[in-house]
Amino acid sequence: MIKQHQKLTRFDTLNQKLKIAIIRSNYHKDLTQSMERACRKHLAASGVSENNITTFEVSGSWEIPLIAKNIAASEKFDGIIAFGIILKGETYHFEMIANECTRALMKISLEFNIPVTLEILAVYNLQQARKRSIGKYNKGIEAASTLLETIKTLSKI
């Protein structure tokens, strides 16, 4: 994993040209916004221009794949990052949403040949969601690192 404050490499200067789409669910908005902030900070530290990062807000995680498909089809972006939180409740709804969002985003990535970083957290309680969206283990940092590494690898092919 790339360290948050690692010195910029030669590749990172190319990051200035990358256009990144972030799709963020407004359900548990405080947590998804925290992941987005950490992601944007890491992307900027890696050389991605703030002007080249666009956020698309959606109601919940279920809406993320439709927006991702339209973003991918537009061919205006080099990568997509998806932030959402799905909490386990008393019904099967949790599994349905988590499984279908994951399946749809993978299909979009493969169909449109665009990296889609999945940080839709499927967790059992708010404590787990907070642990992964605030502070030291913030998945926003991991999302940014993963997307940049994937773009870098694809550029070698």
Secondary structure, DSSP 8 states (H G I E B T S, - for coil): ---TT----HHHHHGGG--EEEEEE-TTHHHHHHHHHHHHHHHHHTT--GGGEEEEEESSGGGHHHHHHHHHHHT--SEEEEEEEEE--SSTHHHHHHHHHHHHHHHHHHHHT--EEEEEEEESSHHHHHHHHSGGG-HHHHHHHHHHHHHHHHHT-
